[in-house]
Amino acid sequence: MNRTAILAVFALFLVPVLLATLMHSQWLDWQPAGGRNHGDLIQPVIEMDDFAIHDARGQPVTRADLLDRWQLVHVDSRPCDEACLENLYWLRQVRRAQDRHQPDIGLVFISNHDQDEATIEAIAALADDLLVLTGAPAAEVLDQFPQDGREGGFYIIDPMANIILQYPADTDHNGIRRDLRRLLTWTQRD
C-alpha cells in the first residue's frame, strides 16, 4: 500500500472522532436542533391531582377515568360555537387516523363556561364517548392546566394522567396527529 492510501484510511477514521470531540467541547457552542414535535413539551410534566366531579351528562368522573389511555383534550373558555364544534370534529379525526390504536385514545372537552343542552347534544353526536366537562365542576380540572392555555387550546395527556404536550388554539390538527402517532409508536404495548 502506498503512503497516500494509508493516510486516506487513517483520515477516514480519525476525522469523525475529531468532529464529535469538537462538537461536544467548550470551544464550539453547538446545540442540536429542537425536537420534531409540533406541540410545546410541558417540562416538567404536570401530574394531575385527584378530582371527583360530574360531567355534562351528570355522570361521575375522577382522575382514574383518565388513566390507561392517551387523552386528546380541547379547552375552550367560551360557549362552544361552530369553531369549537369543528375543533372537536378534527380532534375526533385525529383519533380515527390512529387506526388500530383508536381504543387507546380518549377525547375530552373542558370549558369553565356552562354549555346549553343543544350544544352538549351536538358534541355527543360527534363521538358518544367524548368526555364533556363544563361549568364550575370543570374549573377544578382546568386549574391543573398551564395558565397560558386555560382560555383555549389543545393538550395531550399520557396514560398516567400527566399533561405532557400543549398546542395553541389555532394549531394545525395534523401536528397533533403526527405527535400522537409518534407517542403511540414509542409506547406500544405488546
TIKEMAR-173791 format. One record per residue (C-alpha): residue in three letters; x, y, z; residue number from 0. Coordinates in Angstrom, 2 decimals, always signed. Each point is the difference from the previous one (the first is absolute). Layout:
BEGIN
 type      px      py      pz seq
  Ala       X       Y       Z NUM
...
***
This chain:
BEGIN
 type      px      py      pz seq
  Met   +0.00   +0.00   +0.00   0
  Asn   +1.26   +3.41   -0.77   1
  Arg   +0.30   +2.84   +2.45   2
  Thr   -3.01   +1.96   -1.38   3
  Ala   -2.35   -2.95   +0.45   4
  Ile   +1.13   -0.51   +3.58   5
  Leu   -0.52   +3.70   +0.81   6
  Ala   -3.45   -0.06   -1.65   7
  Val   -1.12   -3.01   +2.07   8
  Phe   +1.41   +1.59   +3.15   9
  Ala   -1.84   +3.29   -0.76  10
  Leu   -3.22   -1.89   -0.76  11
  Phe   -0.09   -1.35   +3.55  12
  Leu   +1.56   +2.95   +1.83  13
  Val   -2.03   +2.91   -1.44  14
  Pro   -3.40   -1.11   +1.46  15
  Val   +1.56   -0.50   +3.43  16
  Leu   +1.57   +3.47   -0.12  17
  Leu   -3.27   +1.60   -1.16  18
  Ala   -2.01   -1.70   +2.77  19
  Thr   +2.55   +1.09   +2.60  20
  Leu   -0.04   +3.57   -1.31  21
  Met   -3.82   +0.20   -0.05  22
  His   -0.22   -1.01   +3.64  23
  Ser   +2.90   +2.15   +1.16  24
  Gln   +0.05   +3.38   +1.71  25
  Trp   +1.48   +1.68   -3.10  26
  Leu   -2.98   -0.51   -2.26  27
  Asp   -3.42   +1.08   +1.28  28
  Trp   -2.14   -2.33   -2.11  29
  Gln   -3.39   -1.27   +1.09  30
  Pro   -2.07   -2.55   -1.92  31
  Ala   -3.20   +1.24   -1.59  32
  Gly   -3.20   -0.16   +2.03  33
  Gly   -2.30   -2.99   +0.08  34
  Arg   -2.29   -1.07   -2.77  35
  Asn   -3.17   +0.47   +2.01  36
  His   -2.56   +2.54   -1.15  37
  Gly   -1.35   +0.82   +3.45  38
  Asp   +1.78   +1.61   +2.91  39
  Leu   +1.44   -2.58   +2.35  40
  Ile   -1.04   +0.79   +3.57  41
  Gln   +3.07   -0.31   +2.23  42
  Pro   -0.33   -1.25   +2.59  43
  Val   -3.16   -1.87   -0.87  44
  Ile   -3.07   +0.88   +2.05  45
  Glu   -1.26   -2.96   +1.99  46
  Met   -3.73   +0.45   +0.39  47
  Asp   -1.31   +0.00   +3.55  48
  Asp   -2.91   -2.14   +1.09  49
  Phe   -3.42   +1.46   -0.68  50
  Ala   -3.59   -1.19   +0.21  51
  Ile   -2.52   +1.95   -2.05  52
  His   -2.97   -0.61   -2.30  53
  Asp   +0.13   +0.37   -3.78  54
  Ala   -2.58   +1.93   -2.07  55
  Arg   -2.28   -3.07   -0.06  56
  Gly   +0.10   -0.37   +3.80  57
  Gln   +2.31   -3.02   +0.04  58
  Pro   +2.73   -0.13   +2.66  59
  Val   +3.55   +0.58   -1.29  60
  Thr   +3.26   -0.45   +1.91  61
  Arg   +3.68   +0.11   -0.83  62
  Ala   -0.13   -3.80   -0.32  63
  Asp   -2.20   +0.43   -3.10  64
  Leu   +2.96   +1.62   -1.76  65
  Leu   +2.44   -2.80   +0.80  66
  Asp   +1.17   -2.75   -2.39  67
  Arg   -0.88   +1.95   -3.18  68
  Trp   +1.50   +2.93   -1.84  69
  Gln   -2.35   +2.98   +0.24  70
  Leu   -0.46   +2.66   -2.69  71
  Val   -1.34   +3.07   +1.78  72
  His   -1.60   +3.13   -1.42  73
  Val   -0.31   +2.95   +2.39  74
  Asp   -2.28   +2.94   -0.80  75
  Ser   -1.14   +2.62   +2.49  76
  Arg   -2.81   +1.31   -2.22  77
  Pro   -3.35   -1.51   -0.92  78
  Cys   +0.60   -2.82   -2.49  79
  Asp   -0.84   +1.55   -3.38  80
  Glu   +0.54   -1.26   -3.56  81
  Ala   +3.79   +0.46   +0.23  82
  Cys   +0.08   -2.00   +3.24  83
  Leu   -2.09   -2.80   -1.53  84
  Glu   +2.32   -0.02   -3.02  85
  Asn   +3.02   -0.33   +2.30  86
  Leu   -1.66   -2.94   +1.77  87
  Tyr   -0.79   -1.55   -3.39  88
  Trp   +3.67   +0.24   -1.02  89
  Leu   +1.10   -1.40   +3.35  90
  Arg   -2.24   -2.99   -0.67  91
  Gln   +1.61   -0.32   -3.45  92
  Val   +3.46   +0.06   +1.61  93
  Arg   -1.09   -2.98   +2.10  94
  Arg   -1.47   -1.82   -3.01  95
  Ala   +3.25   +0.49   -1.90  96
  Gln   +1.80   -2.11   +2.60  97
  Asp   -1.58   -3.11   -1.51  98
  Arg   +0.42   -3.00   +2.34  99
  His   +0.95   +2.26   +2.93 100
  Gln   -3.42   +1.71   +0.13 101
  Pro   -1.08   -1.92   +3.14 102
  Asp   +3.13   +1.34   +1.76 103
  Ile   -1.12   +3.63   -0.45 104
  Gly   -2.67   +1.95   +1.86 105
  Leu   -1.51   +3.36   -0.92 106
  Val   -0.67   +2.73   +2.56 107
  Phe   -1.60   +3.45   -0.29 108
  Ile   +0.48   +2.38   +2.94 109
  Ser   -1.67   +3.39   +0.35 110
  Asn   -0.58   +2.05   +3.13 111
  His   -3.00   +1.50   -1.83 112
  Asp   -3.33   -1.81   +0.43 113
  Gln   -1.12   -1.47   -3.33 114
  Asp   -3.67   -0.26   -0.92 115
  Glu   -1.70   -3.34   -0.60 116
  Ala   -0.06   +0.40   -3.80 117
  Thr   +3.77   +0.56   -0.05 118
  Ile   +0.62   -3.03   +2.21 119
  Glu   -2.13   -2.10   -2.38 120
  Ala   +1.93   +1.35   -3.00 121
  Ile   +3.27   -0.95   +1.71 122
  Ala   -1.35   -3.47   +0.84 123
  Ala   -0.99   -0.45   -3.64 124
  Leu   +3.67   +0.36   -0.99 125
  Ala   +1.11   -2.85   +2.24 126
  Asp   -2.16   -1.61   +2.66 127
  Asp   +3.03   -0.78   +2.18 128
  Leu   +1.24   +3.61   +0.00 129
  Leu   +0.34   +1.10   +3.62 130
  Val   -1.58   +3.45   +0.46 131
  Leu   +0.94   +1.99   +3.12 132
  Thr   -1.66   +3.41   +0.26 133
  Gly   -0.84   +2.69   +2.48 134
  Ala   +1.16   +0.23   +3.60 135
  Pro   +0.95   -3.70   +0.27 136
  Ala   +2.29   +0.37   -3.02 137
  Ala   +1.80   +2.93   +1.64 138
  Glu   +1.45   -2.41   +2.58 139
  Val   +1.60   -2.02   -2.78 140
  Leu   +0.90   +3.05   -2.09 141
  Asp   +1.97   +1.49   +2.90 142
  Gln   +2.54   -2.80   -0.47 143
  Phe   +0.83   +1.08   -3.57 144
  Pro   +2.69   +2.58   -0.83 145
  Gln   -1.15   +3.58   +0.56 146
  Asp   +0.66   +1.10   -3.58 147
  Gly   -2.22   -2.73   -1.49 148
  Arg   -3.11   +0.25   +2.15 149
  Glu   -1.77   +2.34   -2.43 150
  Gly   +0.27   -2.43   -2.89 151
  Gly   +2.20   -2.58   -1.64 152
  Phe   +0.77   -3.68   -0.22 153
  Tyr   +1.89   -2.41   +2.25 154
  Ile   +1.21   -3.56   +0.01 155
  Ile   -0.21   -1.85   +3.31 156
  Asp   +1.96   -3.24   +0.36 157
  Pro   -1.44   -3.28   +1.41 158
  Met   +1.24   +0.91   +3.50 159
  Ala   -2.08   +3.24   -0.04 160
  Asn   +2.96   +2.32   -0.57 161
  Ile   -0.49   +3.05   -2.22 162
  Ile   +2.95   -0.25   -2.38 163
  Leu   -0.66   +2.04   -3.17 164
  Gln   -1.75   +3.33   -0.60 165
  Tyr   -1.22   +1.48   -3.30 166
  Pro   -1.36   +3.50   -0.68 167
  Ala   -3.67   +0.44   -0.93 168
  Asp   +0.84   +0.65   -3.67 169
  Thr   +2.24   -3.06   -0.40 170
  Asp   +0.08   -2.23   -3.05 171
  His   -1.71   -3.24   +1.02 172
  Asn   +2.42   -1.96   -2.16 173
  Gly   +2.74   +0.95   +2.45 174
  Ile   -2.01   -1.53   +2.83 175
  Arg   -0.55   -3.11   -2.12 176
  Arg   +3.72   -0.38   -0.74 177
  Asp   +1.02   +0.51   +3.62 178
  Leu   -2.60   -2.48   +1.22 179
  Arg   +1.07   -2.58   -2.61 180
  Arg   +3.60   +0.35   +1.17 181
  Leu   -1.01   -0.36   +3.66 182
  Leu   -2.10   -3.08   -0.72 183
  Thr   +2.83   -1.57   -1.99 184
  Trp   +2.58   +0.64   +2.72 185
  Thr   -2.20   -1.32   +2.79 186
  Gln   -1.54   -2.94   -1.81 187
  Arg   -0.96   -2.83   +2.32 188
  Asp   +0.42   -3.66   -0.87 189
***
